[in-house]
Amino acid sequence: MKNLAILISGRGSNMESLIKATRDGRIRNAQAALVISNIADAPGLHTASKLGVETLVLDHRGKKREEHDRQMAAEIDARNMDLICLAGYMRLLSTWFTQEYENRILNIHPSLLPAFPGLAAQQQAIDHGVKFSGCTVHIVDEHLDHGPIVAQSVVPVLASDTPESLASKILVEEHRIYPEAVDFLLNGRFRIDGRRVQAVDA
Ligand code: GRF
């Protein structure tokens, strides 16, 4: 059984979808064992507790980035986590942390990377006038919203879309592809070749 740690800062809907996927068989041979939030009143903490997952609050304020990340790492290592899933975790990670867990951190971002990294990706997509956007699950490296891409899904952007309506459409796809990507990385056979994550036939 593999252990997932999930890092959040807010609502936690992707966290919830990952936890549920470990229980209904979409993510095989894994349990969501720890949720860490850097924000004490993140609504996702209640959701995780209700679902019976251990939660921890590690406030980042007043600490250097790497110092905070080393505290997270101590908690993660004490519990033997196999994979770290960022799910609306709104802090940049230190290079130390990304290297310590190389190829073992995943993120979901609400755009088709490399388009529109960073904050307000849905607003960026609308402002740019793209006809399609979507979401990306990627391996986390030391650069923001940058590492090798594991999965993507596309949604149309309509003239009538607002950032909120686009975010809702994308979120449906996020909740579908993030569990699929986690299952693939934990249970599939793949090779990371530069930026390309490729399935390897058994
Ligand atoms: C999602 O859109 C995710 O792609 C982005 O932040 C949002 C988090 O939403 N990284 P939630 O907390 O998972 O509901």
Residues whose N, C-alpha, C, O or C-beta is under 5 A from the ligand:
A	BS01	GRF	G10 R11 G12 S13 N14 M15 A87 G88 I108 H109 P110
